[in-house]
Amino acid sequence: MSADSDRALLHRFEPVVRYTRGEQFFPMDVERYVEACSLWVHRPNQLPLLLVPRSELTLASLAEPRADGFGAVHYLHFIEPLHLKELATYLLQEGRTRDPDNLFYAGRGRLARVGYSSRLVDALFSLSLLARGRVPGDMAAAAALAYRQMLGEDERYCYYGRVERREGWVALQYWYFYPFNNWRSGFSGANDHEADWEMACVYLYETDGGALCPEWVAYAAHDFAGDDLRRRWDDPELEKLGEHPVIYVGAGSHASYFRPGEYLAELELPFLSPAVRFVDRLQQFWEGNLWQWERPGETKWSDFNIFRVPFVDYARGDGLSIGPGQARSWDEPELLNPPPAWVSQYRGLWGWHANDPFSGEDAPAGPMYRRDGLVRRAWYAPLGWAGLDKVPPPDEGLAQVEAQLATLAAEQNRLAGQIEEKSQHLRGMGVEVAAIQGWPHLKQLRDEHERRITAVSGELDRLRARQTENEALIQALTLYAGRIQTGERGPARGHLRRAHHPMSDVQLRLSRFAEAWAAVSIGLMVIGFVLLALFAREFLLFGLVALVSLVLFVEAGFRRRLVRLITSVTTGLAIITALVLLFEFFWGIVMFVVLVAGGYIMWENIRELRG
């Protein structure tokens, strides 16, 4: 296919991207960004070294090969933080010239939307920023000024397109480059970092008449992967303007969503991963084995792990819109297939290397590579990235089912032959064992035969179980083929396991008291602990229990969960009481159980005699 036909396909389905009020950075061309950057290398146990100074770097020089030792990190540096005087001038100017129609309002507090434990981990995360290589907040202001100047000189909004044809699918990848991610400094999110690459993908298939039809759309988003990234073209959640899917972009984070709203995102700290896994299993046991599930419509506690840090991603779509028929339109896209040298040869970071141990403040690598220099899955496996490597195109679905039925039929024939062969062998050994009985000198041979009979009998059971499973699968596939022939497509959302949804209006209607309490509760807890340690150390344990109880009572009160709290506490205390009693009277309980068991056995045996 020619470059012109690829561009025409990209134009035909190019997304409409909608931003939230207050967004300061939009997709731009990488050439102007690179020319405004300097290139550095950070080698292990050394200070960063400048390789190419600002204003001397080009896309061509960026792509030059630069061999270095293991652990070396090449990175671009876009902007220097503002000095105090420059920052004050910027803030004053922003206050005077700010567009009232583009003001961002945070709305309800994010901490009031999660539990107390999550707020505690959030406080620890905030403190950890002091010890990490965080991106200074005034760097975001400097980046906003630099980007605003670029827009004033040449206002253009662009994306980079890639068209991949694999296994009957045509994947249209739309890569968006942002000069800065100001989620933390601008919208109280998780991180800030220079540069940001985001991607959306439209998957097409070719009909019998040769026409290309859209079937799936996938957006990159926080903590989601595979099947959960994509929506079918007829899914009502997927908003479209003609043939153009609509993307709602998170403010500052630039994550992509299918619906407008406010999304609760969670950051999992690497060193807390074991605790996260443990709490997940504990919550499953609490709800599944102790029947402590939520009422319909309630947010489940298991939806938010207490060892993950909560953040709100604002994807309201009430700001600037870019795309066909919008206030701003896309510039002519540059194709990434074949990949230009600046994509395939430069494996470094596209912004400042903050040396963050969690990597959240480090800039990302380019569209082709991850931060470690390896190729992204979205690049080398555009189908597998969205979980489509197991899904045939609709026009090939029936043929795939028929091929699978033929494979199963052949396996059934093979299994039938093996079952007959092993059955004959098993019967032969059974006859031999019957003939051996009563001959003492053949005892060793009899024992060997019995071991072999047990082994062959187990193999025969497994073969028959497989044969039975195949029969059920053949029946299911036959019914599925019938549904395909009648045009039935199945549920549009049947592939989803963990769909991301915006917070509902009910969840957002929190009182001012709840927000104020969420903001000060952690601090009050810390101050209370210090006061107890200083002035009432002899009552420290009792005081801590009382303090935690008060916090839980207040939390449950403004969340209207007092009844559930009392039920959960009662269940927990009952379990603890049972464990204490078991520990204190273990042998007495064992003896009692044995006596009851003995009496029951005698009763059953006597009743059998009388019957």
C-alpha positions as CSV (number, residue, x, y, z in Angstrom):
1,M,0.0,0.0,0.0
2,S,1.2,3.5,-0.8
3,A,1.9,6.3,1.7
4,D,-1.0,8.3,0.3
5,S,-3.5,5.5,0.9
6,D,-2.2,5.1,4.4
7,R,-2.6,8.8,5.1
8,A,-6.1,8.6,3.6
9,L,-7.0,5.8,6.0
10,L,-5.6,7.7,9.0
11,H,-7.5,10.9,8.0
12,R,-10.7,8.8,7.5
13,F,-10.7,7.5,11.1
14,E,-8.6,10.2,12.9
15,P,-10.0,10.7,16.4
16,V,-11.6,13.8,17.9
17,V,-9.6,14.6,21.1
18,R,-11.3,16.5,23.8
19,Y,-9.5,18.1,26.7
20,T,-10.4,19.5,30.1
21,R,-10.4,23.1,31.0
22,G,-7.1,24.3,32.2
23,E,-5.0,21.9,30.0
24,Q,-1.8,23.7,28.9
25,F,-0.2,21.2,26.6
26,F,-1.4,19.7,23.4
27,P,0.0,17.3,20.7
28,M,2.8,19.0,18.8
29,D,5.5,18.1,16.2
30,V,8.7,16.6,17.7
31,E,11.0,18.6,15.4
32,R,10.4,21.9,17.2
33,Y,10.6,20.2,20.6
34,V,13.9,18.5,19.8
35,E,15.5,21.7,18.5
36,A,14.6,23.4,21.8
37,C,16.2,20.6,23.8
38,S,19.7,19.6,24.8
39,L,21.0,16.0,24.8
40,W,22.6,14.5,27.9
41,V,23.9,11.1,29.2
42,H,23.8,9.9,32.8
43,R,26.3,7.1,33.4
44,P,26.2,5.1,36.7
45,N,27.9,6.8,39.6
46,Q,28.7,9.9,37.5
47,L,27.2,13.4,37.1
48,P,25.1,13.9,33.9
49,L,27.2,14.9,30.9
50,L,26.1,17.3,28.2
51,L,26.4,15.8,24.7
52,V,24.7,18.3,22.5
53,P,23.8,21.8,23.7
54,R,20.5,23.5,23.2
55,S,19.7,24.9,19.8
56,E,22.3,22.6,18.2
57,L,20.3,19.4,18.3
58,T,18.2,18.2,15.3
59,L,16.2,15.1,14.6
60,A,19.1,13.9,12.4
61,S,21.8,14.4,15.1
62,L,19.4,12.8,17.7
63,A,19.4,9.6,15.6
64,E,23.2,9.3,15.5
65,P,24.4,6.1,17.1
66,R,25.9,6.6,20.6
67,A,27.4,3.5,22.2
68,D,27.8,3.7,26.0
69,G,28.3,1.4,28.9
70,F,25.6,-0.7,30.7
71,G,23.4,1.5,32.8
72,A,23.9,4.7,30.8
73,V,20.8,6.7,30.2
74,H,20.5,9.2,27.3
75,Y,17.9,11.8,27.7
76,L,16.6,15.1,26.3
77,H,16.2,18.2,28.5
78,F,13.5,20.6,27.4
79,I,13.4,23.4,29.9
80,E,15.1,24.8,33.0
81,P,13.0,25.7,36.1
82,L,12.0,29.3,36.5
83,H,13.8,31.5,39.1
84,L,11.8,32.8,42.0
85,K,11.4,36.2,40.3
86,E,10.4,34.7,37.0
87,L,7.9,32.4,38.7
88,A,6.3,35.3,40.6
89,T,6.0,37.2,37.3
90,Y,4.5,34.2,35.6
91,L,1.9,33.7,38.3
92,L,0.9,37.4,38.3
93,Q,0.6,37.5,34.6
94,E,-1.5,34.3,34.6
95,G,-3.8,35.8,37.2
96,R,-4.4,38.9,35.0
97,T,-4.7,37.2,31.6
98,R,-6.5,33.9,32.6
99,D,-9.4,33.1,30.4
100,P,-12.5,32.6,32.7
101,D,-13.9,30.1,30.2
102,N,-10.8,27.9,30.5
103,L,-10.4,27.8,34.3
104,F,-10.0,24.4,35.9
105,Y,-12.0,23.6,39.1
106,A,-11.0,20.5,41.0
107,G,-14.5,19.9,42.3
108,R,-14.9,17.5,45.2
109,G,-11.7,16.5,47.0
110,R,-10.0,13.4,45.8
111,L,-9.1,12.1,49.3
112,A,-12.7,12.2,50.4
113,R,-13.5,9.6,47.7
114,V,-11.3,6.9,49.2
115,G,-10.8,5.2,52.6
116,Y,-8.6,6.3,55.5
117,S,-5.9,3.7,54.8
118,S,-5.5,4.9,51.2
119,R,-5.1,8.5,52.5
120,L,-2.4,7.3,54.9
121,V,-0.5,5.7,52.0
122,D,-1.0,8.9,50.0
123,A,0.6,10.9,52.8
124,L,3.6,8.5,52.7
125,F,3.8,8.9,48.9
126,S,3.8,12.7,49.3
127,L,6.6,12.6,51.8
128,S,8.6,10.2,49.6
129,L,8.6,12.9,46.9
130,L,11.0,14.9,49.2
131,A,13.6,12.1,48.9
132,R,13.2,11.3,45.2
133,G,14.4,13.0,42.0
134,R,11.1,14.9,41.6
135,V,10.5,17.4,38.8
136,P,10.2,20.8,40.3
137,G,6.7,22.4,40.0
138,D,8.2,25.6,38.5
139,M,9.6,23.5,35.6
140,A,5.9,23.0,34.5
141,A,5.5,26.8,34.5
142,A,8.6,27.2,32.4
143,A,7.4,24.5,30.0
144,A,4.0,26.2,29.7
145,L,5.7,29.5,28.8
146,A,8.0,27.8,26.2
147,Y,5.1,25.9,24.6
148,R,2.9,29.0,24.5
149,Q,5.7,30.8,22.6
150,M,5.9,27.9,20.1
151,L,2.1,28.1,19.6
152,G,2.3,31.8,19.1
153,E,4.9,31.4,16.4
154,D,3.2,28.5,14.6
155,E,-0.1,27.1,16.0
156,R,-0.2,23.5,14.8
157,Y,-1.6,20.3,16.3
158,C,-0.4,17.0,14.9
159,Y,-0.1,13.3,15.4
160,Y,2.2,10.6,14.0
161,G,0.5,7.8,12.2
162,R,1.4,4.1,11.7
163,V,-0.5,1.6,9.6
164,E,0.1,-2.1,10.3
165,R,-1.5,-5.0,8.4
166,R,-1.3,-8.2,10.3
167,E,-3.4,-11.5,10.4
168,G,-6.3,-10.0,8.6
169,W,-6.4,-6.8,10.6
170,V,-5.4,-3.3,9.6
171,A,-4.2,-1.4,12.7
172,L,-4.2,2.4,12.5
173,Q,-2.0,3.8,15.3
174,Y,-2.3,7.5,16.3
175,W,0.7,8.6,18.3
176,Y,0.5,12.0,20.2
177,F,3.5,13.8,21.6
178,Y,3.1,16.3,24.4
179,P,6.0,18.5,25.5
180,F,5.2,18.2,29.2
181,N,3.0,16.2,31.6
182,N,1.9,18.4,34.5
183,W,-0.6,16.1,36.2
184,R,0.9,16.7,39.7
185,S,1.6,20.4,39.6
186,G,-1.5,21.3,37.6
187,F,-4.2,18.8,38.7
188,S,-3.0,17.2,42.0
189,G,-2.1,14.0,40.2
190,A,0.7,11.5,40.6
191,N,3.6,12.9,38.7
192,D,5.2,15.6,36.5
193,H,7.6,14.8,33.7
194,E,9.0,16.3,30.5
195,A,7.6,14.9,27.3
196,D,4.7,12.4,27.0
197,W,3.8,9.9,24.3
198,E,0.2,8.6,24.1
199,M,-1.4,6.3,21.6
200,A,-4.9,5.3,20.3
201,C,-5.5,2.6,17.7
202,V,-8.4,1.8,15.4
203,Y,-8.6,-1.8,14.1
204,L,-10.2,-2.4,10.6
205,Y,-11.0,-5.6,8.6
206,E,-11.6,-6.1,5.0
207,T,-15.0,-7.3,3.8
208,D,-15.6,-9.7,0.9
209,G,-16.1,-6.7,-1.3
210,G,-12.7,-5.2,-0.4
211,A,-14.0,-2.4,1.8
212,L,-12.3,-1.7,5.1
213,C,-14.6,-1.6,8.1
214,P,-13.8,-0.5,11.7
215,E,-14.4,-3.1,14.4
216,W,-12.4,-2.1,17.5
217,V,-10.9,1.0,19.0
218,A,-8.2,0.9,21.8
219,Y,-7.0,3.8,24.0
220,A,-3.9,3.8,26.2
221,A,-4.9,4.4,29.9
222,H,-3.4,4.1,33.4
223,D,-3.0,0.6,34.7
224,F,-5.1,-1.1,32.0
225,A,-3.9,-3.6,29.5
226,G,-5.1,-6.1,26.9
227,D,-8.8,-6.6,26.4
228,D,-9.7,-3.8,28.8
229,L,-8.1,-1.2,26.5
230,R,-10.5,-1.8,23.6
231,R,-14.2,-1.2,22.8
232,R,-16.1,-2.6,19.8
233,W,-17.3,-0.2,17.2
234,D,-20.9,-0.7,18.1
235,D,-20.3,-0.3,21.9
236,P,-22.5,2.5,23.1
237,E,-19.7,3.6,25.4
238,L,-17.6,4.5,22.3
239,E,-18.6,8.0,21.2
240,K,-18.1,8.7,17.5
241,L,-18.6,11.7,15.2
242,G,-19.2,10.0,11.9
243,E,-16.3,7.6,11.6
244,H,-14.1,9.5,14.0
245,P,-13.9,8.1,17.6
246,V,-13.9,10.6,20.4
247,I,-11.1,10.5,23.0
248,Y,-11.5,12.2,26.4
249,V,-8.0,13.1,27.7
250,G,-7.0,13.2,31.3
251,A,-6.0,16.7,32.4
252,G,-2.2,16.9,32.7
253,S,-1.8,13.1,32.5
254,H,-3.0,12.8,28.9
255,A,-4.4,9.3,29.5
256,S,-7.3,8.4,27.2
257,Y,-10.9,7.5,28.1
258,F,-14.0,6.6,26.2
259,R,-16.4,8.7,28.3
260,P,-16.2,12.1,29.9
261,G,-15.9,12.3,33.7
262,E,-13.6,12.0,36.7
263,Y,-11.7,8.8,37.0
264,L,-10.2,7.4,40.2
265,A,-6.7,6.1,39.3
266,E,-4.4,4.2,41.7
267,L,-0.6,4.2,41.8
268,E,1.0,1.0,43.1
269,L,4.4,1.6,44.7
270,P,6.8,-1.2,43.8
271,F,8.0,-1.9,47.4
272,L,4.4,-2.3,48.5
273,S,3.5,-4.9,45.9
274,P,3.6,-7.9,48.3
275,A,1.2,-5.9,50.7
276,V,-1.1,-5.2,47.7
277,R,-1.3,-8.9,46.8
278,F,-1.9,-9.9,50.4
279,V,-4.7,-7.3,50.9
280,D,-6.3,-8.4,47.6
281,R,-6.5,-12.0,48.8
282,L,-7.7,-10.9,52.2
283,Q,-10.5,-8.9,50.7
284,Q,-11.5,-11.8,48.5
285,F,-11.7,-14.1,51.5
286,W,-13.7,-11.4,53.5
287,E,-16.3,-11.1,50.8
288,G,-16.3,-14.6,49.4
289,N,-16.0,-16.7,52.5
290,L,-17.5,-14.5,55.2
291,W,-20.3,-13.1,52.9
292,Q,-19.3,-9.4,53.7
293,W,-20.2,-8.2,50.2
294,E,-21.5,-4.7,49.4
295,R,-25.1,-3.7,48.7
296,P,-25.9,-3.3,45.0
297,G,-24.8,0.1,43.7
298,E,-22.1,0.6,46.4
299,T,-18.4,1.0,45.6
300,K,-16.7,-2.2,46.8
301,W,-13.9,-1.8,49.2
302,S,-12.0,-4.4,47.1
303,D,-12.1,-1.9,44.2
304,F,-9.5,0.2,46.0
305,N,-6.5,-1.5,47.7
306,I,-5.4,0.3,50.8
307,F,-1.7,0.1,49.7
308,R,-2.3,1.9,46.4
309,V,-2.2,5.7,46.2
310,P,-5.4,7.3,44.9
311,F,-5.5,10.1,42.3
312,V,-8.2,11.7,40.3
313,D,-7.8,11.9,36.5
314,Y,-10.1,14.7,35.2
315,A,-11.3,13.8,31.7
316,R,-14.3,16.1,31.5
317,G,-13.9,17.1,27.8
318,D,-15.1,20.7,28.5
319,G,-12.0,22.4,27.1
320,L,-10.4,22.5,23.7
321,S,-11.4,19.9,21.1
322,I,-9.1,19.0,18.2
323,G,-10.1,17.0,15.2
324,P,-12.6,17.0,12.3
325,G,-15.3,19.6,12.7
326,Q,-13.8,21.0,15.9
327,A,-12.3,24.4,16.9
328,R,-8.9,23.1,15.9
329,S,-8.0,20.5,13.3
330,W,-5.1,18.1,12.9
331,D,-2.1,18.9,10.7
332,E,-1.0,16.5,8.0
333,P,0.3,13.4,9.8
334,E,3.8,12.1,9.5
335,L,4.0,8.3,8.8
336,L,6.0,6.1,11.1
337,N,6.2,3.1,8.7
338,P,8.9,2.6,7.8
339,P,10.0,4.2,11.1
340,P,12.2,7.3,10.6
341,A,15.7,7.3,12.1
342,W,14.7,9.4,15.1
343,V,12.2,6.7,16.0
344,S,14.3,3.6,15.4
345,Q,17.8,4.8,16.3
346,Y,17.2,6.9,19.5
347,R,16.4,4.7,22.4
348,G,16.8,7.3,25.2
349,L,14.3,9.3,27.1
350,W,12.4,12.2,25.5
351,G,12.8,14.5,28.5
352,W,14.6,15.0,31.8
353,H,15.9,12.0,33.6
354,A,14.8,12.7,37.2
355,N,16.4,9.5,38.5
356,D,13.2,8.6,40.2
357,P,13.4,5.1,41.7
358,F,9.7,4.6,40.8
359,S,10.2,6.0,37.3
360,G,7.0,8.1,37.7
361,E,8.9,11.4,37.3
362,D,11.2,10.2,34.6
363,A,10.4,11.1,31.0
364,P,9.2,8.3,28.7
365,A,11.0,6.9,25.7
366,G,9.8,7.3,22.2
367,P,6.9,5.5,20.4
368,M,9.1,2.5,19.6
369,Y,10.9,1.9,22.8
370,R,10.4,1.6,26.6
371,R,12.5,3.3,29.2
372,D,14.8,0.3,29.3
373,G,15.5,0.5,25.6
374,L,13.5,-2.6,24.7
375,V,10.7,-2.4,22.0
376,R,7.2,-1.6,23.2
377,R,4.6,-4.3,22.9
378,A,2.3,-1.7,21.2
379,W,4.9,-1.4,18.5
380,Y,6.0,-5.0,17.8
381,A,2.6,-6.6,18.6
382,P,-0.2,-4.0,17.9
383,L,-2.8,-6.8,18.1
384,G,-1.5,-8.4,21.3
385,W,-1.3,-5.0,23.0
386,A,-5.1,-4.8,22.8
387,G,-5.8,-8.5,23.3
388,L,-6.7,-9.0,19.6
389,D,-4.1,-11.6,18.8
390,K,-6.7,-14.2,19.8
391,V,-9.6,-12.6,17.9
392,P,-10.1,-13.3,14.2
393,P,-11.6,-10.6,12.0
394,P,-15.4,-10.9,11.6
395,D,-15.1,-12.0,8.0
396,E,-12.8,-14.9,9.0
397,G,-14.7,-15.9,12.1
398,L,-16.8,-18.7,10.6
399,A,-13.8,-20.2,8.7
400,Q,-11.8,-20.2,12.0
401,V,-14.6,-22.0,13.8
402,E,-14.9,-24.6,11.0
403,A,-11.1,-25.1,11.1
404,Q,-11.3,-25.6,14.9
405,L,-14.1,-28.1,14.5
406,A,-12.0,-30.0,12.0
407,T,-9.1,-30.0,14.4
408,L,-11.2,-31.3,17.2
409,A,-12.8,-34.0,15.0
410,A,-9.3,-35.2,14.1
411,E,-8.3,-35.2,17.8
412,Q,-11.5,-37.1,18.7
413,N,-10.6,-39.8,16.1
414,R,-7.1,-40.0,17.6
415,L,-8.4,-40.2,21.1
416,A,-10.9,-42.9,20.1
417,G,-8.0,-45.0,18.8
418,Q,-5.9,-44.5,21.9
419,I,-8.8,-45.3,24.2
420,E,-9.5,-48.5,22.3
421,E,-5.8,-49.5,22.3
422,K,-5.4,-48.8,26.1
423,S,-8.7,-50.5,26.9
424,Q,-7.6,-53.6,25.1
425,H,-4.3,-53.5,26.9
426,L,-6.0,-53.0,30.3
427,R,-8.3,-55.9,29.7
428,G,-5.4,-58.1,28.7
429,M,-3.5,-57.3,32.0
430,G,-6.7,-57.9,34.0
431,V,-7.0,-61.4,32.5
432,E,-3.3,-62.1,33.3
433,V,-3.8,-60.9,36.9
434,A,-6.8,-63.2,37.3
435,A,-4.7,-66.1,35.9
436,I,-1.8,-65.4,38.3
437,Q,-4.0,-65.6,41.4
438,G,-3.2,-68.5,43.7
439,W,0.4,-69.1,42.4
440,P,2.9,-67.9,45.1
441,H,5.9,-67.9,42.8
442,L,4.2,-65.3,40.6
443,K,3.6,-62.8,43.4
444,Q,6.2,-60.3,42.1
445,L,4.8,-60.5,38.6
446,R,1.2,-59.9,40.0
447,D,2.4,-56.8,41.9
448,E,4.1,-55.4,38.8
449,H,0.9,-56.0,36.8
450,E,-1.2,-54.2,39.4
451,R,1.1,-51.2,39.3
452,R,0.8,-51.1,35.5
453,I,-3.0,-51.5,35.7
454,T,-3.2,-48.5,38.0
455,A,-1.1,-46.4,35.7
456,V,-2.9,-47.4,32.5
457,S,-6.3,-47.0,34.1
458,G,-5.3,-43.4,35.1
459,E,-4.2,-42.7,31.5
460,L,-7.4,-44.1,30.2
461,D,-9.5,-41.9,32.5
462,R,-7.6,-38.8,31.3
463,L,-8.2,-39.7,27.7
464,R,-11.9,-40.2,28.3
465,A,-12.1,-37.0,30.2
466,R,-10.5,-35.2,27.3
467,Q,-12.8,-36.8,24.9
468,T,-15.8,-35.7,26.9
469,E,-14.5,-32.2,27.1
470,N,-14.0,-32.1,23.4
471,E,-17.6,-33.3,22.8
472,A,-18.9,-30.4,24.9
473,L,-16.6,-28.0,23.1
474,I,-17.7,-29.3,19.7
475,Q,-21.3,-28.7,20.6
476,A,-20.5,-25.1,21.8
477,L,-18.5,-24.4,18.6
478,T,-21.4,-25.7,16.4
479,L,-23.9,-23.5,18.2
480,Y,-21.4,-20.5,17.9
481,A,-21.1,-21.2,14.1
482,G,-24.8,-21.0,13.8
483,R,-24.9,-17.7,15.6
484,I,-22.3,-16.3,13.2
485,Q,-24.2,-17.5,10.2
486,T,-27.3,-15.7,11.4
487,G,-25.3,-12.5,11.9
488,E,-25.4,-12.5,15.7
489,R,-22.3,-10.8,17.1
490,G,-22.5,-11.5,20.8
491,P,-22.2,-8.9,23.6
492,A,-20.1,-5.9,22.8
493,R,-18.6,-5.9,26.3
494,G,-18.2,-9.6,26.9
495,H,-14.4,-9.3,26.6
496,L,-14.0,-6.8,29.5
497,R,-12.8,-7.9,32.9
498,R,-12.0,-4.5,34.5
499,A,-13.7,-1.7,32.6
500,H,-12.7,1.8,33.7
501,H,-15.7,4.0,34.6
502,P,-16.0,7.6,35.7
503,M,-17.1,8.3,39.3
504,S,-20.9,8.4,39.4
505,D,-22.8,11.5,40.6
506,V,-23.7,9.7,43.8
507,Q,-20.0,9.1,44.5
508,L,-19.2,12.8,43.8
509,R,-21.9,14.2,46.1
510,L,-19.8,14.5,49.2
511,S,-20.4,17.0,51.9
512,R,-17.9,19.8,52.7
513,F,-17.4,18.2,56.1
514,A,-16.3,15.0,54.4
515,E,-13.8,16.9,52.2
516,A,-12.5,18.8,55.2
517,W,-12.2,15.6,57.3
518,A,-10.4,13.8,54.5
519,A,-7.9,16.7,54.2
520,V,-7.1,16.9,58.0
521,S,-7.6,13.3,59.2
522,I,-4.1,12.1,58.6
523,G,-2.6,15.1,60.2
524,L,-4.9,14.8,63.2
525,M,-3.9,11.1,63.5
526,V,-0.2,11.9,63.5
527,I,-0.6,14.7,66.0
528,G,-2.8,12.6,68.3
529,F,-0.1,9.8,68.3
530,V,2.6,12.3,69.2
531,L,0.5,13.8,72.0
532,L,-0.2,10.3,73.4
533,A,3.5,9.5,73.3
534,L,4.5,12.7,75.1
535,F,1.8,13.1,77.7
536,A,0.1,9.7,78.2
537,R,2.6,7.0,77.3
538,E,1.2,4.6,79.9
539,F,-2.1,4.7,78.0
540,L,-0.5,4.6,74.6
541,L,-2.1,1.3,73.4
542,F,-5.6,2.3,74.8
543,G,-5.3,5.7,73.3
544,L,-4.4,4.4,69.9
545,V,-7.3,2.0,69.9
546,A,-9.6,4.9,70.9
547,L,-8.1,7.2,68.3
548,V,-8.5,4.6,65.5
549,S,-12.0,3.8,66.6
550,L,-13.0,7.5,66.5
551,V,-11.5,7.8,63.0
552,L,-13.4,4.7,61.8
553,F,-16.7,6.0,63.4
554,V,-16.4,9.4,61.7
555,E,-15.4,7.8,58.3
556,A,-18.4,5.4,58.4
557,G,-20.7,8.2,59.5
558,F,-20.2,10.6,56.6
559,R,-20.2,7.6,54.2
560,R,-23.5,6.3,55.6
561,R,-21.8,3.0,56.4
562,L,-22.3,2.8,60.2
563,V,-24.5,-0.3,60.0
564,R,-21.9,-2.0,57.8
565,L,-19.1,-1.0,60.1
566,I,-20.9,-2.4,63.1
567,T,-21.5,-5.7,61.2
568,S,-17.9,-5.9,60.1
569,V,-16.6,-5.2,63.6
570,T,-18.9,-7.7,65.1
571,T,-17.8,-10.4,62.6
572,G,-14.2,-9.6,63.2
573,L,-14.6,-9.7,67.0
574,A,-16.4,-13.0,66.7
575,I,-13.5,-14.5,64.7
576,I,-11.0,-13.2,67.2
577,T,-13.0,-14.5,70.1
578,A,-13.2,-17.9,68.5
579,L,-9.5,-18.0,68.0
580,V,-8.8,-17.0,71.6
581,L,-11.1,-19.6,72.9
582,L,-9.5,-22.2,70.7
583,F,-6.1,-21.3,71.9
584,E,-7.0,-21.2,75.6
585,F,-9.1,-24.4,75.6
586,F,-7.5,-26.3,72.7
587,W,-7.2,-29.8,74.3
588,G,-10.6,-29.5,76.0
589,I,-12.2,-28.7,72.7
590,V,-10.3,-31.6,71.0
591,M,-11.5,-34.0,73.6
592,F,-15.0,-32.8,73.4
593,V,-15.0,-33.2,69.6
594,V,-13.6,-36.7,69.9
595,L,-16.3,-37.7,72.4
596,V,-19.0,-36.3,70.2
597,A,-17.6,-38.1,67.2
598,G,-17.4,-41.4,69.1
599,G,-21.0,-41.1,70.3
600,Y,-22.2,-40.3,66.8
601,I,-20.4,-43.3,65.3
602,M,-22.0,-45.6,68.0
603,W,-25.4,-44.1,67.4
604,E,-25.1,-44.6,63.6
605,N,-23.9,-48.2,64.0
606,I,-26.7,-49.2,66.5
607,R,-29.4,-47.5,64.3
608,E,-28.1,-49.6,61.4
609,L,-28.4,-52.8,63.5
610,R,-32.0,-51.9,64.6
611,G,-32.9,-51.1,61.0
